[in-house]
Amino acid sequence: MTIERYNELVDLLIKANYEYHVMDNAMTLSDEEYDNYIRELYEIEDSHPEWKRKDSPTNQVGGEVLDKFDKITHKIPMMSLQDVFNEDEIVDFDQHIRDAGLDPIYVCELKIDGLSVSLRYENGILVSGATRGNGIEGENITNNVKTIKEVPLKLNKPIDIEVRGEIYMSHDTLDKLNEERTMNGEPILKNCRNAAAGSIKQLDSKVAAHRNLEVWIYHLPNPEDYGIKTHHEALKFMSDLGFRVNPNNKIVKNIDEVMAYIEEKKNARESLPYDIDGVVIKLDDLQGHEVMGNTIRFPKWAVAYKFPAKIVQTKLKDIIFTVGRTGQVTPNAVLEPVMVMGSLISRATLHNEEYCLTKDIRVGDTVRIIKAGDVIPRVDSVVMEARTGLEEPFKMTDVCPICGSKLVKKDASYYCKNDDCSKKEMEKLIHFASREAMYIEGLGEGVVEDFYNLGYLKTYVDIYRLSDYIEELKLIEGYGHKSISKLMESIENSKHNSLERLLFGINIRYVGFKTAKILAIRFKSIDNLMQASFEELNSIRDVGDVIAQSVVDYFHDESNLSIINELKSFEVNMTYLGNDALSDTYFSNKTFVLTGGLSDFTRDEAKDRIEELGGNVSGSVSKKTNVVIAGEDPGSKYDKAVELGIEIWDEDKFKEMLDKQ
C-alpha cells in the first residue's frame, strides 16, 4: 500500500468515469474491476486519510449532512432567458439584432428541463456549486454537486474558471427510483424536473448521490478571459476541459435554419432520454453580445423558444362519471391510452355538462388531448373530420354513479346529496389526510380506497383506530412493515396539529384553509367555535353569512358532534397553537405577488401560507404591491417590481419571514 498505488487508482477511476459519463463511451473497466478498484481505494483512504485527494471518486458518493444551505454570491449575475413562443417572435428577435448593425450567425441548443447550476474551479479543482437563486445569490449545493458523476472534481487543465449548466434527471432514473419508492411505500416522484430540483436540495448528500443526477454544461460567463471569440468555441473549450457538453448544438445562419432545427428537435423530443421544453437560440459572435447588451434580467443576444403545450390525438372510448368529496359529479373521458409528455394517459377531465355540450364531445370521437406541464390532461377539442356518424352524443347522468341517488343541479354542476354515498366518504377521508389538512403521509387516494373497501376506514375517527389492526394491515398485498410503520407514525403526529388544520380537514362546507385559520385564531378552541352564534360568526371579517350559516349547521348536526367527541377521545388536538391574531403578523393587510418556481412550496401552498397570516395574493404587480416573492426563473413581474422599487424576497427570505410569525 503506497501513495503511488493510491494515485494510480484515483487516476484510473477518474479516467473510467470521464470516458463513460462525459464522453459516453463504453466503460474501459468491467463492473467487477471497477468495484474492486473502488473498494481498494476506500481501504487506502481509511488507512491514510492524509493522502485523500479532493478529486477522489469516493467524494462522489456523498456523506456530509448539512443543517441548511449557505448562500453564494454570483460574481457575474446568472440571468435567465427571455421566452418566445412562435416564429413571429423569433423573427422580431433576429430583426433587433440586425437593427443593431450585426449580420448574425446563431447557435441553437436544446433547452433542458432541469435546474440551473454554477460550478466554480480554482487551479482546476472544484470549489463550489450553486443554484441560480434570484440571479444574484444562490444556494451552496457543493456537496450535492460533487455526487454527480458528470461533474469533474478536477479539470484537464489547472485553471480558474466558472461554468454554468443544467442539472437534470433522466427518464430511466426516474422510473427506477419510483419502482423503489413504490416498494418502500413512499410517494412517487411526479416528473424529472421536480425530482431533480428536490434531489439537488437534499441536506444529506448521500440522498442526492442515490438519485443519480446528471448535468449538461452550456455557458461560459467570461469567455473573453480565455481569448475565446464565439459561443461555439466556448462550448468546445469547456468540453476539452472535461465538462459534459450536449452534442445537440448546431450553428445556423438564418431564421429558416432556426425554425428547421426547432421542428427537428420538436419531433425528436419523445425519443430523448431526458426532458426538454424548448430550444435556446444564441448569437454566436461574442462581440455581438457586447453590442446587444442586457436588460435587467435578460441578455438581448439570446432567447428561449418554448415548445407549445403537447397535443396528441386518440380515441374517446367512453365517458364515465366520478364523485368528489363535496358530492359533485364530473364527467371524465376514457381514452385509448396515448403518451403525452412522457406520461401514458388513459383518462382526461371533461369538466362539466356545459363543457361537453359546447365542444360537442361524443363517445367514439377522435379527440385532441392537451397536457401543459404538470396539469391534469384534458380533452381540448374534437377532430370533426374523423367522425363516422356512429358517435354517441353526450348525455349527463341524472343519478349518482356510486349510490344511484338522484342528482341535484346547482349552477353548472350536479351533486349527489346522499350523505351515505361511499365515494363521497372516501373523498372526505382523502381530504382529511391531505397535506393541507391533517397531513397524514402514506394515506393517499389508493390506500384510503383499499382500507375503505376492506372495512378498516369509514369515518375520520377510524384513521386513529388503524393502530388496532397493524398486524392485519401488514398482511395486505402491497403493504408491509415499513410502509405501515411510517403510516402509524404520521397518524400519531397528526394529533398534534393546530386547530385550523382540523377545521379544514373535517369538511365544513365553504370553509377553506384561510377561513379555518381565521376561525381558529378567533375562537382558540373547537368548543368555543361550537358555541358561536350565527351573528357572532357573521360579524367576522372575511366570513360572511353563507359561511356563518354553514358553520352553525355543521355543529348542530349530532353525527358531526359525535365525530368531534370521538376524535377528542383519541387526543387529537382541538386548540389553536399559533399566533394570537392575524394583526400580529408581518403579512397582515399586505399584498404579495408570486413569480418563478419555488422549491419547497407549490404556488397554492405559498398562497395559502400568506393568506392564513392575513396577507393578500395578487396575480399582477402594481404600485399597491408590497412584496414580490421571486423563485427560480422569475418572469416579467420581477422586472416590474424592480422598475417600481417594490421589495423583493427570495424563497429563503420568504421562509425566514414565515418562521418569525
N, C-alpha and C positions, 0 to 999 in steps of 0.2 A: 504494500500500500504506500504509494509515493505521490507527491504533489504532481509529478509528471503524468502519472496514470490518471489522476483526478482531472487535470486539464485536458488530457486526451479524450476522456469520457464526455466532458462538457462540450468540447468542440464537435465530437462525433454526433452527439444527440441534437445539438443546435443545427448542424448541417442536415440531419434527417428531418427535423421539424420544418426547416425552411423549405426543403425540396417538396415535402408533402403538403404543408398547409399554405405556403405562399406561392410556390411555383406550380402547384397542382400536379406534381409528378408522382409516380408510384414510390412508395416508401422504400428507401435503399436498404432498410433493415427489415427482417421479418418481425412479426409481433413478438415472438419468443425472444429474439435477440434484443429488441427494444426493451422489453420488460426486464430482462436480465441486466442490461446495462444501467437502466434507471434504478434498479434495486441496488446495484453495486455503488452507484453514485450516492444514494441515500446513506448507505453504510459508511462510506468515506466521510461524508459531511457530518454524520453523527459522531464519528471518532475525531474529526479535525474541523470543528466549526470555523476555525480561523482561516481555513482555506476557501470557504464558500465564496463563490463569485456572484456578483449582482446579476449576471446573465445566466445563472444556472437554471436549467429546465425545471428543477424542483421548485423554483419560485412560482411556477405556473399552475400549481395545484391548490393554491390558496391556503389560508390558515389563520391569518390575523382577523380578529373580530373588533370592530370599532363601536363606540357609543353613538357617534354621529359623524357626518361628513363635514370636514372643514371646507372653507371657501378658497378658491384660487382665482386671482385676478388675471384676466387675459391681457397680455402685453399689447396685442393687436385685437380689437374687438371682433367677436365671432358674429358676423352678420348673417341673417337669413336671406333667402332669395325671394324676389317678387314673383308671385304666381300669375301665370297666364293660362287661359282655358280654351282658346281657339286660334285658328290661323290668322284672323284679323289682328289679334293682339300680338302675335309673333311678328307679323308684318310691321306693326307700329314700332315694336322694339328695334327691328332692323332699320327702320327709317330714321329713328332717333340717332342711331349710330352713324348712318350715312350723312345726316344733317350736321353732325359734328366734324365732317370732312374726312371720315375714315372709309376705307374700302374693305369691309370686314370679311375675315375667314373665321369660322366658328369651330369649336369642339363640342360635339354632342355626347352626353354621358347618361347612363341610367340614373334615375332618382331613386335611390334605395330607401325603402320604408323602414327606417330604424331610428337610432338615437345618435345625434351628433357628438363627436368627441374630439378633443385636442390632446395631442401627445407631444411632450417636450423632452428633448435629449440634451445632455451635456457630455461633451467628449465621446459621443456615440453611445452613451448609456442612458436608458430610460429613467427619467427622474420624476415625471408626473403625468397623470392623465386627468382630464377634467371634462365635465359636461358643458354644453353651451350656456345653460342657465339663462340669464337675462341678456347675454351677449357681452356684458362687461365682467361679470363674475359667474363662475360655475362651481359645481361641487367637485371636490377632490376624490376621484374614484380610482386612484393609482393602484391600490391593492387589487381591485377587481379587474382593472385593465391588464395587469400582469398575468392573469389567468387565461387570457385569450391567446390561443396558440399562434394566431397570425400577427400578433403584436411583437415585433422583435425587442428583446430586452437589451440587445447590443446591435448596433448598426455595422454595416460593412466598412464604414469609414469613421474615424474618431472626430466627428464634427458636432457643433452645437446647432440644433435645428428644432423647429416646431412644425408639425404637420397636422392636418385635420381630416377627418373621415366619418364614416357611419358604422356604428355597431349594430348588428342585426342577428336574428336567429333564423336558421334555415327551416324549411318545411319539415324535413326529416327529423331534425332535432325536436321540434315542437311535438310531432307525432309520438316520438319515443318518450318524451317527458310526460305527455298526457296519458300514455299507456301505464307508465309507472305510477303517476298520481292517482289514476283510477283504481289501480290495485291497492293503493295505500289509503283509499277513501278520502283523498284530497280533491278539492275543486280543480277542474281542468283549466289550463291557461287558454284564454279565448282566441288570441291571434299572435302572430310572430312579433309584431311591433310592441304590443303591450308586454309580452313575455320578455322581450329583450330589455325594455326600459325597467321593468321590475327586477330583472336579474342583475343588471349592472348597478343597481342601487341597493343591493343587499349589504347589510353591515358585516355579515360573515362572508369573507371571500371564498370559503370552501363551497358555499352555496352557489356563488357566481361561477366558480370553476366547474361545478357539476352541470351547469346549464349549457355548456359548450357553445358559447357565443362566438361570433366571427366578426371580421371588420374588413371594410374596403377603405383605402386611403385615396383622397381625391383632390386635396388642396394644400398648396404651399403658400402661407400668408406673406412671406417676404422673399420672393424669388430673386429680386434684384441683388440681394446679398450674395448670391451664388453665381452671378453672371448669366442668369437664365433670361431668355428673350421672349419665349412663348409658353402658353399653358401646356401644350403637348410635350414640350421639352421638360417642363416641371414634373409631369407625370412620369416620364422616362427617368429623370433624375431620382425621384423618390423610389421608383422600382429598383433601380440599381443599388440604392442604399439598403434594400432588404424589405421594403414595405410592399404590401399586397395591394396592387392597383387593378381595378376592374378592367378586363380586356375589352369590354363592350363600348369603348370610346371610339369616336370617329371624327376626322377632320372633314368639314363640309364647307362649300364655297358660296352657297346661296340659299334662299328660303325654300326653294323646291327640294333641295337635298336635305334640308332640315325636316321638312314635312315627310319626306320618304323615310328618313331614319325613325321618326316618331311612329309612322304607320308600321314599319318593320318591327319595332320593339313592342308596340301595342299587340301585334299578332303573336309575338313570341312570349308574351308575358306569362301565360299559363305554364309554359314549359320550363321556366326558370326555377331553380331550386330555392329561391328566396323571393320576397315580395318587392315589387317596385310600384310606385304610384305616379310615375311620370318620367319626363326627360328633362335634363338640365342642358341649357344652351349657353355657352360661354364664348366671349370674344377671345380668340387665340392670342393675338398680339398684346403683350403686357404693357407696351407703351400706350396702347389704346385704352387700357384700364385707367391709366393716369388721366388721359384726356376726358374720358366719360365721368370719372369720379364716383361718388356715392351719395345717396340720400342719408338721412339719419340712421336708417336701418338696412337699406338695400344697396348693393352695388348696382350701378347703372349699366355695367358691362355684361350682365348675366340675367337670365330669367329661368324659372322652373315651369315647364308646361305640365299641367296636371291632367292625367287621364280622366275622361268623364266617368261618371258612375257606371259600373258594369251592368250591361243589359244583355240578357240571353232569352232565347225563345224556348218554350217547352209546351207540353200538352196539359191542359187542366182536366184532370180525370174525374174530380168530384168536388163538391162543396159541402163541408161539414160545419157544425156549429159547436162552439165551446162556451163554457160558462166561467165568468170571473168571480172574484170574491164578493163583489157588490151585487152579483146576480145578473150582470149584463151579459147578454148572449151575442156572440160575434161570429160572423161567417168567416171561414178560412178555406183557402184553396188547397186541395190535394193534387200535387203535381207529379208528372213523370220526372223522376229525380234528375237533376241537372247541376253541373258545377258552376258556381257563381263566386268569383273572387276567392277561390281556394276552398270553398265550402260546398258540400253536397246538399242541395236544397230540395226538399220534397213537400214542404208546406210554406204558405205565404199568407199574410193577412189580407183580408178584403174589407176591413174596417167596419162597414155597416151596410144596411139595406140600400141607402141612398147612393153610396159609392158604387155598388154593384149595378144598380139600375142605370145610373148616369153613364157608366162606361159600357153598359150592355154586356156584362160578363156572363158567359154561359158555360155549362158543363160540356166538355168536348171541344172547347175553343183552343186554338193555339194562342198563347199569351206571352207577353214580354214581362220578364221578371227583372226587377231592379234591386240592387243591394249596394248602397253607398256607405263605405266604411263599416262600422260595426252595427248599423241599424238593422232592424228586423226586415227580412226580404218582403217585398210587396208586389202585387200584380199591378204593373204600370198601365198596360193597355192591351187591347185585343188585336190580333193580326186578322183584320176583317177579310182580306183577300184569301185567307186559308179556310174560310167557312165552307161547309158542305151542305148546310141546310138541315143536318141531323142534330145540331147542337140543342141542348135543353135550356130554355130561358131560366133565369134565376128566380127563385121564389123564397122569400123569407119564411122561416119556420114560425109557427104561432104557438109552439109548445116547447118546454124546456127539454133539451136533448138528453138530460140525465134523469130527471124525475117525472117528466111528462106533464108538469103543471102548465096551465095556460099562461102565456107571457103577457106582460103589460107594457105598452109603448109609452115612453116619455121622451119628448123631443125627437131626436133621430135614432134613439136606441131602444132596444127591447130588454126587459128584465124578467127574471124568474123571481117570484115573490114567495116561493115556498121556503120557509126558514129551515126546513129539514132536508133540503136538497144536498146530497152528498158532495157534489162538485164544489158548491159554494163553501161548504165546511172545509174541504181540502184547501181551497184557495185562502180561506181565512187563516188556517194553520200555517201555510207558507208565508203569508204576510206577517203573522205574529213572529215568526222565526227570522225574518229578513234582516239584512244589515241595518236598515234604517229604523227598525223597531227593536226587538229584543236581541238581535244579532246572535243567533244560535248557529254557529258554524257546523256544517255537516247535516243540517236539517233542511235541505233544499227540496225542490219540487218532486224529484224522483223518490227520495227517501220518505217524504210525507205520504206520497201516494201508496208506496209499499206498506208502510206501517198502518195507514188508514184501512187499506183493503184487508190486512191481516188482523185487524181489530185492536191494534195497540193504541191508536190515536183516534179520538172523536172530538175532543174539546181541547182548549188551551191547557187545561189542568192535566190532561193525560200526558202532556210532554214531561211534566215533573213526576209522573208515575213510571216513566220508562225505566228508571233505575231498579224497579222491582222485577224487570224482565231481562236483565243484562245477559244472562247465560242463554236464554232463548233467542235473543236478538243475534247473538254471535253465530248461531246455527243457520241463520237465513242466508241463502246463496247470495254472494256478492258483498256480504258484510263479514267482519272479522274482529279480532280482539282490538287491533289498533284503531280502526275507524269507530267502533262502539265506545272505546275508552275516551277518545277525543270528543265524541258527541256528548258523553256524560259530563265531561269537564266543562264543555261550553254551556250546557244546560245549567250546571251549578253556578257558573259565572254570571249567567243572565239574571239570577236572583238579586244581584247587587246593582242593577241598572237604576238610573234615576227615573222618577215618576213619568216624565214626558215620553220615554220610550214605551212604557207600559200603556199609556193612554193612546199612543199612536197604534200600538200593536193590537189592542182589543177591538179595533174596527168600529169605533163610534162614527156614524155617518157624518161626512163633511169635515171631520177633524183630521187635518193633515199634521205633519210634524211641527210646523211653525205654530199652529193653533194649540197643539198639545203642549208645547213649551210655554206658551202664554198662560194656559190654564194651570200648568204645574207651578209656575212662578207665583201666580196669583193666589192659589189655594193651598199650596205646600203639601197637602196630603190628599189621597183619594177619598178619605172620609169627609173632609171639608167640601170637596167638589161634589160628592153625592148629595150633600145637604143644600147646595146652592140653588137659589130660585131662578126662574126664567128672567126676572127683572135684573137680578144681580149679574147674571151672565151676559145679558143683552147690553148692559152698561159698559162692558169691557171693550176697549178699542180693538178693532180687527176681529171681533167675534160676531156680533150682529144677531138678528132674531132667528134666522134659519139655523145657524149652528147652536144657538142657545136652546132652541126647542129640541134639537136632535140630542143634545147632552142630557137635558131633562128627561126626555123619553127613554133614553138608554138606561139611566139609573132608576127609572120607575118600573123597569122590566124585571120581574122576580128571577127569571133564569139568568140574566146578566149579573144580578146581585149575588146569586148563588155561586157563579164562577169566580167573582171577585173574592168572596169569602173563602172559597177553596184554595185560590192562589195564595191568600194570606196564610192558610194553614201550612203551605209549603215554604213559608218565609220569603216569598217574593216581595221585594221592597215596594212600598206604596207611598213613599215620600220623595219630595224634590231634593236633590243633592247638590244643585249648582248654586249660581249667584242668586241673590235675593230679588233682583229686579232687572228688567231689561234696560232701565235707565242707568244702571251701574256699568254698562259695557261701553267700550270704545265705539262699537258698531252702531249703537242706538241712533236712529234717525239719520244715518248717513247713507249715501248712495254709492254702490260699488259696481264696477264693470269687470267682468272676467274675460280674458283673452289668452289664447295659446293653450297648450296642453299641460295639465298638472299631473305630477307623478303619483301623489298619494290621495288624490280626490278625483272622482268623476265631476263633471260640471254640475250635475244635480246635487251631489254631496256638498260641494263648496257653497252652492247657493243656499242649501238648507242650513248649513252652519252659520252663514251670515244672517239669514232671516231669523233663526232661532235666537240670535243675540240682538235682535231689534233693528238690523240693517235692512236696506232695500237693494235689490239687484236689478240693474238696468241692462238692456242689450246694446246701448249706444253711449258714446262718450259725449258729454256736453259740459257747459260751464257749471252745471249743477252737480256734476260728478265729484265725489270727494276722494275716492281712491280707485285706481286701476290695478288689478292683480294680474300680473303677466307671467305666464308659464313658458314652456318651450315653444319657440317659433311663434311669438305673438304677431298679430296682424296689424292692420291699419289703425285699430283702436289705440295701439301703443303710440304710434306716430301722433295721433290726435291728442293724446294725453300729454306728450312732450310739448307739442305746439301750444297747448293751453296752460302748461305749467302745473298739471294735476299730479298729486302724489302717486308714485308707482311703487308697488310692492312686488318682490319675487315670492316664490312659494314658501321659502324659509321664513320670510318676514310675516307672511300670512299665518303660518303655523305658530310663530312666536306670539303674534297678537291673539290668536285663539287661546293659547296656553295661559295668557295673562288674564283672561276673562273669568 
